[in-house]
Every structure is written in C-alpha cells, then in structure tokens.
Amino acid sequence: MSSTHMKTPGSAAAEDGGLLGGRVPAEIEAMAKELKDVDKELFRKILKAVVSAVEGRDCSGALAEVAQSGPLSDQQLSRVVSGMYALLREALRLPSPSLKQEGFKDELRELRISEEFIADFASVVFGNRRSALDAVFTQQGPRLPSLEECRWRVDVAISTSSLARALQPSVLMQFKLSDGNIHRFEVPVSKFHELRYNVALILKEMNDLEKRSILKIQD
C-alpha cells in the first residue's frame, strides 16, 4: 500500500502485518515514554524479569533489585514492567506465522522506542525461546476441545412411522474431539445446506480478517 497521508500508530501495521493495529494499549504507550530514561543494561534486566513472569516464574526478587539500584521511581518502574508484559502478551497471543517481524518492529518505531530495545523485544518474540513461551501461554489460557475427526454419510429412511419422512435423505455426522469425546447426530438436508453456507461465510470472514494487520499471515 502506498499513500501520502501522515502515518498514525498502527498504520505501518496495516501495511506490514504488525501487532497492535489501530489501537495501542495505554500500558504500552506509557512504557514507551518511560524507556527514554532507561539505559540498555537496565532495560535488559527488566525485560529478563518480565519474560520470567510470562513463563510463570517469580520475578519479584529481580524487580526489587532493579528498584533499589536503578534510576526509576517505583511508579516509572511499574509502568515499564506493565507495558513490557502487555506487549509480550499481545505478541504471544497470536500464532508466530501470523505476525511479521518487520511489522512488529515498525510499530515499536512509531512509539519512538530505540532500535536497541526493539531488537531485544524482537529476540524474545521471534527468537529461540518463542516455542517455550508459546507452550506456557497455551497452558495458562483457557482452551476448548478442538475437532480431530469428522465422519459423515447420507442415509435414506425407506419406511418410518411418519409418512412425511419416508424416502427423505438425511446426513449422519460424527465428530471426534481432542478430549476424546465423540458426538453423533443426524442433520436434515436443509440444515446441512445451512451448515455448509455458514461454514463458507465464516471462511470468507476469516479471509477478510487476514487482510487486516493483526491477523495478516506471513508470506
């Protein structure tokens, strides 16, 4: 996309498959403002503690040490930690193929975060620890059973207690879920066509969403 209008936060995301889209959470905006008073060594200490928190480990000791020895006030440190945590949670919420690294970096640049800090954020989100962080994030979040197998067949009732249903086809379906449960049910042809239409509609809506920055699939 090319245009001559002034970019606002999230416009680069729309072009490059970023993270935040048109909205920037207040915690992340506040963090970006506070980072101008943070040097590289202090930034990495805080980021390491926040990553530990995302992994479910206790980081209170490391943050207490930063609070005692660093130049930030308690309120400033709180804003930096909250913003880092919110940023990592936003990034880990998406499957890694759905987030482009350049789009992610461009959004942080629009928040006027330094290149050194952007590189460190990117190393967490796109680096070797991503798979471990994804595993922790998956365990922490609520999940519904997924569909593992779908089987179906068309059945025609030759004779029933209701003459209106004689020789009327129906679709017998069986769903096997990831939690081991199996659901069997009968679907009239009219309802099957309704299901088919709704599935096609959902696929179209998913395709439309993929064109937006927050869900754009990486090439």
FIMIMI-243336 format. One record per residue: x, y, z of N, C-alpha, C, CB in turn. Coordinates in steps of 0.001 Angstrom, whole numbers, padded with zeros to 6 digits, always signed. Atoms other than C-alpha are relative to their C-alpha. Glycine has a CB too. Layout:
N
XYZXYZXYZXYZ
...
//
This chain:
219
+000838-001189+000000+000000+000000+000000+000876+001244+000000-000950+000003+001215
-000722-001255-000026+001197+003492-000720-000999+001128+000083+000907+000154-001235
+000890-001135-000141-000373+006757+000308+000829+001183+000458-001159-000301+000993
-000720-001202-000375+000561+010312+001099-000462+000544+001333-000157+001049-001058
+000484-000523-001265-001312+010682+004380+001037-000247+001091-001350-000640+000376
-000927+000159-001115+000562+011078+007653-000290-001285+000735-000083+001190+000955
+000186+001264-000704+001131+007805+009476-000381+000258+001445+001271-000858-000072
+000344+000014-001414-000508+007253+012828+000399-001339+000550-001510+000277+000235
-000363+001292-000547+000356+004451+015287-000913-001086-000535-000048+000032+001517
+000766+001106+000548-000709+001262+013644-000087+000020-001509-001368+000006+000571
+000106-000017+001455-000541+002446+010023+001029-000893-000635+000147+001402-000528
-001000+000926+000527+002686+000557+009450-000457-001429+000180+001352+000211+000682
+000510+001349-000225+000992-002464+010937-000939-000409-001100-000701-000095+001340
+000944+000332+001045-001712-002274+008340+000713-000401-001275-000925+001163-000264
-000719+000313+001213+000941-002459+005652+000845-001253+000147+000864+001158-000398
-001039+001013-000142+003380-004945+007140-000372-001158+000912+001232+000633+000508
+000376+001130-000831+001395-007353+009278+000537+000127+001405+000482-001279-000613
-000511-000232-001338+002117-005869+012690-000893-000571+001063+000183+001454+000234
+000632+000586-001173+000685-006436+016114-001178+000801+000503+000996-000147+001092
+000952-000790-000765-001288-003538+017529-001128+000571-000841+000710+001109+000687
+001048-000543+000845-003313-002404+014507-000234+001476+000301-001291-000789+000183
+000315-001400-000236-005111+000884+015110-000054+000395+001449-001277+000324-000622
+000096-000346-001418-005105+000693+018890+001302-000374+000688-001207-000716+000677
-001187+000278-000816-002149+000927+021238-000441+000005+001448+001151+001050-000252
+000402+000030-001407-002881-000227+024804+000715+001072+000810+000279-001373+000600
-000557-001095-000796-002305+002504+027376+001281-000413+000713-001023+000482+001017
-001206+000454-000702+000243+000370+029240+001225+000065-000901-000190-001426+000516
-001130+000006+000931+002418+000075+026126+000414+001425-000340-000356-000774-001285
-000337-001405+000249+002206+003804+025382+000769+000592+001170-001267+000819-000261
-000684-000522-001182+003205+004625+028951+001417-000560+000110-000796-000334+001265
-001326+000618-000027+006113+002170+028790+000935+000699-000970-000091-001492-000337
-000842-000610+001029+007410+003725+025560+000516+001361+000453-000779+000142-001314
-000424-001317-000477+007524+007167+027200+001063-000124+001092-001206+000790+000526
-000950+000158-001095+009412+005879+030243+001341-000557-000459-000583-000899+001056
-001235+000658+000435+012017+003959+028223+001097+000993-000395-000294-000918-001169
-001031-000977+000366+013793+007181+027241+000954+000263+001157-000644+001312-000449
-000854-000188-001173+015178+007282+030799+000695-001288+000431-000818+000541+001150
-000541+001317-000345+016374+003652+030717+001180-000309-000912-001094-001107-000119
-001126+000397+000838+019804+002512+029559-000128-001475-000384+001342+000258+000730
+000098+001343+000556+020494-000757+027753+000115-001077+001073+001070-000206-001049
-000200+001012-001045+021738-002661+030801-001229-000133+000883+001219+000348+000855
+001189+000032-000842+018755-001700+032928-001190-000582-000762-000331+001409+000509
+001096+000517+000821+016348-002416+030076+000042-001528-000047+000071+000583-001429
-000106+001450+000111+017657-005947+029705-000292-000707+001322+001380-000378-000487
+000337+000579-001306+017392-006611+033433-001512-000065+000185+000639+000821+001138
+001464-000035-000153+013754-005536+033426-000652-000988-000955-000549+001427-000252
+000586+000906+000987+012971-007462+030229+000177-001453+000426+000632+000227-001381
-000235+001367-000462+014542-010610+031644-000969-000375+001113+001444-000161+000485
+000945+000260-001086+012375-010316+034755-001416-000161-000527+000046+001128+001028
+001350+000085+000567+009226-009744+032682-000193-001311-000749-000266+001187-000939
+000085+001289+000696+009966-012774+030490-000177-001131+001018+001272-000242-000870
+000174+001004-001053+010316-014818+033694-001439-000010+000506+000968+000267+001166
+001392-000083-000447+006887-013541+034781-000938-000635-001019-000400+001460+000244
+000821+000607+001053+005383-014542+031422+000101-001518+000056+000430+000510-001390
-000213+001446-000108+006872-018002+031920-000577-000584+001277+001470-000312-000070
+000618+000484-001227+005125-018207+035284+000960-000104+001169-000614-001325-000244
-000973+000059-001083+008266-017810+037403-000028+001282+000824+001404-000242-000554
-000002-001141-000907+008717-015471+040359+001095+000981-000416+000205-000462+001466
-000975-001015+000393+010411-012236+039321+000085+001130+001012-000349+000561-001361
+000045-001088-000987+009838-010188+042489+001387+000380+000491-000867-000398+001185
-001343-000294-000473+013448-010518+043635+000785+000836-000989+000739-001275+000284
-000732-000740+001024+014889-009300+040340-000529+001427-000128-000096-000722-001349
+000562-001340+000114+012481-006358+040185+000304+000837+001233-001500-000075-000220
-000364-000734-001212+013197-005416+043793+001425+000524-000094-000153-000895+001237
-001386-000433+000190+016889-005275+042945+000082+001169-000969+000859-001160-000506
+000024-001097+000961+016173-003060+039940-000531+001272+000656-000859-000371-001222
+000599-001164-000654+014005-000757+042066+000977+000675+000955-001259-000410+000754
-000940-000553-000972+016754-000334+044656+001204+000667-000667+000475-001093+000935
-001246-000481+000602+019659+000237+042267-000205+000873-001229+000858-001164-000369
+000232-000715+001249+018042+001819+039222-000433+001430+000214-001027-000712-000813
+000383-001419-000080+017214+005462+038431-001509+000236-000040+000642+000758-001128
+001443-000169+000155+013490+004821+038011-000702+000015+001354-000574-001114-000876
+000853+000040-001189+010909+005622+040640-000870-001257-000043-000887+001280+000094
+000871+001182-000037+008522+002894+041738-001103+000101-001051-000620-000169+001400
+001070-000181+000988+005795+004362+039531+000525-000177-001413-000640+001383+000149
-000581+000157+001336+008075+004568+036497+000304-001468-000295+001281+000841-000131
-000313+001413+000180+009284+001004+037002-001272-000808-000222+000767-000539+001212
+001269+000706+000155+005692-000164+037372-000562+000176-001403-001010+000490+001034
+000510-000242+001353+004740+001469+034065+000819-000763-001042+000017+001506-000317
-000842+000731+000940+007716-000082+032264-000317-001493+000047+001488+000241+000308
+000277+001434-000147+007020-003564+033652-001376-000337-000574+000079-000422+001490
+001356+000261+000502+003282-003346+032898-000045+000066-001521-000997+001005+000596
-000005-000127+001454+003946-002174+029344+000716-001146-000692+000638+001295-000395
-000716+001143+000571+006528-004874+028632-000853-001262+000055+001325-000228+000742
+000829+001199-000165+004208-007539+029990-001167+000019-000982-000524-000103+001449
+001128-000110+000933+001278-006238+027933+000460-000227-001440-000673+001381+000130
-000510+000164+001362+003414-006100+024780+000291-001466-000314+001266+000836-000195
-000315+001408+000231+004680-009666+025156-001264-000850-000040+000943-000518+001084
+001252+000762+000016+001198-010966+025955-000741+000201-001321-000898+000416+001180
+000639-000260+001287-000185-009270+022831+000681-000800-001105+000037+001504-000329
-000743+000702+001051+002577-010809+020707-000191-001508+000095+001487+000341+000083
+000119+001446-000176+002275-014306+022182-001429-000482-000203+000485-000399+001382
+001398+000385+000217-001491-014234+021784-000223-000486-001423-000930+001175+000301
+000131+000376+001403-001011-014622+018031+000939-001148-000343+000280+001201-000905
-000940+001015+000499+000456-017698+016306+001175+000684-000680-000703-000977-000986
-001200-000653+000528+004028-016901+015276-000060+000254-001509+001209-000840+000316
+000047-000329+001436+003297-017193+011490-000889+001196-000316-000486-001195-000782
+000955-001070+000275+000595-014512+011849+000576+001387+000236-001223-000182+000848
-000589-001284-000342+002960-011771+012986+001322+000173-000734+000204+000121+001520
-001234-000262+000732+005598-010314+010706+000972+000787+000869-000293+000760-001303
-001000-000640-000846+008820-009293+012393+000190+001472-000370+001329-000742-000108
-000189-001388+000408+009219-006128+010327-001185+000871+000399+000218+000080-001502
+001178-000753-000426+005656-005057+011025+000031+000277+001491-001270-000753-000360
-000134-000139-001451+006237-005647+014749+001005+001108+000335+000443-001343+000638
-001037-000998-000265+009424-003551+014680-000472+001399-000404+001294-000360-000751
+000469-001309+000459+007789-000755+012689-000953+000636+001007-000689-000130-001359
+000923-000553-000994+005063-000379+015290+000736+000531+001215-001006-001053+000431
-000782-000489-001138+007631-000073+018069+000769+001265-000376+000976-001087+000492
-000665-001235+000446+009497+002520+015995-000960+001178+000043+000561-000169-001424
+000992-001080-000041+006291+004545+015717-000241+000482+001420-001315-000462-000618
+000104-000397-001405+006218+004557+019522+001289+000642+000497-000346-001208+000866
-001277-000661-000298+009758+006054+019396+000837-000786+000995-000246+001396+000537
-000864+000884-000789+011378+003075+021088+001310-000173-000760-000689-001393+000272
-001314+000045+000654+015119+002854+020396+000208-001336-000701+001126+000240+001025
-000277+001203+000793+016474+000332+017897+000581-001122+000848+000955+000328-001135
-000577+001028-000876+018460-001470+020601-001086-000731+000777+001007+000627+000974
+001085+000612-000763+015340-002060+022655-000925-000801-000917-000800+001077+000752
+000835+000717+000964+013344-003056+019581+000617-001349-000342-000194+000835-001277
-000683+001257+000307+015952-005693+018743-000144-000998+001136+001477+000251-000286
+000155+000904-001144+015721-007119+022264-001434-000532+000096+000384+000721+001306
+001390+000472+000021+011909-007260+022111-000190-001063-001081-000973+001180-000235
+000159+000938+001120+012103-008982+018728+000685-001326+000286+000562+000604-001288
-000697+001250-000304+014604-011533+020030-000825-000886+000923+001358+000291+000635
+000890+000779-000863+012061-012583+022669-001176-000548-000800-000508+000860+001173
+001219+000380+000715+009045-012659+020353+000281-000962-001147-000698+001236-000531
-000287+000807+001187+010749-014256+017342+001208-000919+000164+000223+000902-001177
-001230+000763-000190+013811-015945+018864-000217-001436+000436+000850+000679+000997
+000013+001427-000352+014645-019406+020162-000936-000327+001152+001390-000450+000353
+000846+000263-001162+012557-019012+023321-001482+000054-000334+000307+000990+001094
+001415-000180+000360+009333-018452+021388-000803-001272+000236-000127+000426-001465
+000766+001243-000154+008306-022122+021403-000291-000290+001469+000761-001178-000625
+000220+000214-001429+008775-022357+025177-001035+000968+000546+001310+000148+000768
+000979-000988-000449+006817-019142+025731-001396-000348-000516+000405+001408-000467
+001298+000421+000547+004043-020389+023433-000599-001124+000832+000149-000451-001463
+000490+001135-000794+003795-023596+025470-000563+000477+001329+001125-001022+000240
+000475-000534-001279+003453-021649+028722-001288+000780-000206+001072+000899+000653
+001180-000812+000270+000947-019238+027202-001216-000873-000281+000257+000934-001177
+001094+000921+000315-001150-022124+025893-000542-000657+001259+000469-001070-000987
+000427+000648-001244-001224-023819+029292-000753+000969+000892+001203-000570+000750
+000632-000977-000879-002213-020603+031048-001387+000406-000489+000877+001226+000122
+001257-000479+000546-005049-019691+028707-001065-001075-000063+000221+000562-001362
+001093+000972+000128-008480-021350+028616-000095-000494-001435-001345+000622+000442
+000081+000583+001340-008914-023712+025687-001202-000947-000081+001315-000754-000355
+001077+000931+000273-011867-025547+024218+000537-001169-000802-001151+000692-000747
-000449+001140+000814-011518-029026+022702-000081+000330-001478-000840-001252+000305
-000001-000220+001442-010642-028964+019020-000542-001232-000722+001422+000334-000497
+000546+001083+000817-012117-031078+016229+001155-000798-000602-000933+000557-001121
-001059+000865+000520-009863-034043+015400-000449-000781-001235+000458-000967+001082
+000465+000829+001108-012041-036037+013031-001477+000251-000249+000252-001493+000286
+001403-000154+000382-015299-035593+011144-000350-001095-001008-000273+001425-000599
+000463+001047+000909-017131-038527+009540-001475+000218-000273+000252-001420+000589
+001403-000202+000353-020438-038453+007716-000426-000999-001075-000235+001445-000485
+000567+000793+001080-022732-040443+005479-001448+000438-000213+000086-001527+000315
+001393-000335+000331-026054-039928+003729-000854-001239+000217-000132+000518-001479
+000899+001114-000314-028909-042112+004969-001392+000342-000532-000040-000286+001548
+001359-000189+000501-032339-042569+003380-000922-000966+000724-000072-000212-001543
+000969+000835-000711-035208-043821+005506-001083-000443-000980-000625+000769+001210
+000994+000535+000932-037361-046112+003363-001376-000041+000645+000404-001401-000473
+001289+000094-000687-040055-046588+005970+000161+000530+001416-000530-001469+000014
-000023-000536-001366-040753-044610+009143-001437+000087+000500+000703+001406+000057
+001333-000168-000571-043665-044014+011480-000694+001230-000557+000082+000093+001512
+000571-001199+000601-044165-040700+009715+000133-000100-001514+000697+001286+000537
-000025+000109+001456-045132-040941+006052+000728+001182-000644-001424-000092-000542
-000627-001189+000557-043818-037429+005537+001515-000150-000078-000360+001220+000831
-001451+000142-000018-040298-038634+006308+000484-001158-000871+000478-000196+001421
-000414+001143+000814-040313-041713+004066+000750+000478-001229-001216-000847-000413
-000853-000280+001152-037604-041650+001385+000633+001397+000046-000803-000149-001271
-000661-001293-000150-036253-038361+002767+001438-000217+000460-000767+000903+001003
-001394+000198-000414-032423-038284+002900+000352+000860+001210+000948+000320-001159
-000557-000764-001116-030559-037134+005993+001496-000280+000062-000702-000369+001358
-001448+000135-000121-026907-036695+006857+000333-000397+001433+000728+001323-000396
-000461+000450-001311-025475-038703+009746+001446+000448+000180-000132-001555+000148
-001337-000564-000214-022418-036988+011235+000568-000473+001333-000045+001542-000044
-000697+000375-001228-019830-037963+013831+001223+000901+000155+000413-001514-000019
-001151-000856-000310-017383-035528+015439+000800-000637+001127-000456+001441+000394
-000906+000434-001061-014379-036712+017427+000825+001199+000444+000923-001172-000479
-000696-001168-000527-012891-034030+019706+001332-000393+000612-000863+000714+001035
-001340+000247-000533-009378-033657+021082-000030-000523+001429+000819+001268-000057
+000092+000526-001359-010606-034503+024597-000538-001428+000043-000880+000897+000837
+000442+001390+000069-011781-037936+023383-001497-000179-000146+000447-000716+001207
+001454+000109+000130-015490-037177+023312-000401-000161-001469-000692+001238+000609
+000539+000229+001344-017467-038387+020282-001470+000402-000005+000174-001497-000438
+001380-000475+000110-020690-036696+019211-000572-000467-001335-000074+001558+000126
+000689+000460+001203-023099-038303+016738-001361+000677-000068-000148-001554-000011
+001286-000658+000144-026118-036541+015329-000459-000097-001446+000079+001472+000451
+000618+000061+001322-028490-036513+012389-000386+001405-000435-001240-000935+000003
+000265-001335+000529-028830-033455+010181-000896-000112-001223+001318+000731-000355
+000816-000026+001224-031706-032888+007744+000766+000699-001117-001359+000715+000252
-000703-000579+001150-030587-031942+004258-000077+001530+000029-000593-000537-001321
+000137-001467-000036-031932-028413+004705+000975+000611+001002-001448+000402+000360
-000928-000502-001004-029881-027949+007878+001455-000189-000446-000240-000705+001339
-001349+000217+000500-026822-029433+006195+000393+001108-000966+000108-001368-000681
-000287-001101+000922-027083-026834+003435+000210+001307+000775-001150+000161-001025
-000186-001188-000839-027442-024165+006147+001388-000018+000642-001096+000075+001092
-001337+000140-000567-024290-025513+007823+001068+000312-001049+000200-001419+000558
-000957-000228+001085-022449-025524+004503+000116+001490-000332-000417-000789-001253
-000006-001431+000277-023475-021916+003862+000733+000777+001091-001428+000516-000139
-000622-000725-001115-022393-020764+007342+001506-000236+000056-000637-000419+001326
-001442+000274+000038-019025-022506+007032+000664+000840-001088+000267-001509-000246
-000542-000818+001085-018444-020776+003698+000060+001475+000402-000849-000167-001271
+000029-001389-000454-019433-017459+005289+001125+000275+000995-001358+000326+000636
-001077-000156-000985-017009-017969+008192+001362+000030-000687-000045-001140+001034
-001267+000014+000734-014191-018835+005786+000243+001326-000714+000016-001148-001011
-000130-001303+000660-014879-015633+003860+000377+001082+001010-001313+000377-000718
-000309-000997-001020-014836-013592+007081+001431-000168+000502-000990-000103+001171
-001387+000240-000395-011559-015251+008107+000960+000556-001042+000252-001499+000205
-000842-000531+001077-010101-014354+004727+000052+001519+000045-000518-000465-001365
+000024-001457-000123-011220-010747+005208+000849+000466+001173-001435+000498+000162
-000776-000376-001179-009655-010656+008684+001493-000133-000241-000405-000848+001188
-001424+000199+000279-006349-011985+007370+000599+001184-000751+000206-001278-000804
-000488-001165+000721-006117-008856+005244+000291+001163+000939-001006+000422-001051
-000274-001043-000979-006019-006764+008409+001344-000281+000658-001131+000082+001062
-001382+000117-000493-002700-006131+010131+000130-001023+001102+000495+001337+000500
-000208+000802-001192-003310-008016+013352-000059-001501-000298-001032+000361+001048
+000103+001411+000327-004094-011299+011591+000595-000326-001355-001432-000430+000038
-000553+000232+001328-002120-010979+008364+001006-001128+000036+000649+001269-000546
-000875+001174+000019-000428-014274+007542+001304+000352-000707-000696-001203-000700
-001313-000298+000571+003278-014020+006860+000242-000846-001232+001110-000234+001031
-000311+000730+001223+004395-014986+003364+001171-000939+000239+000314+000971-001151
//
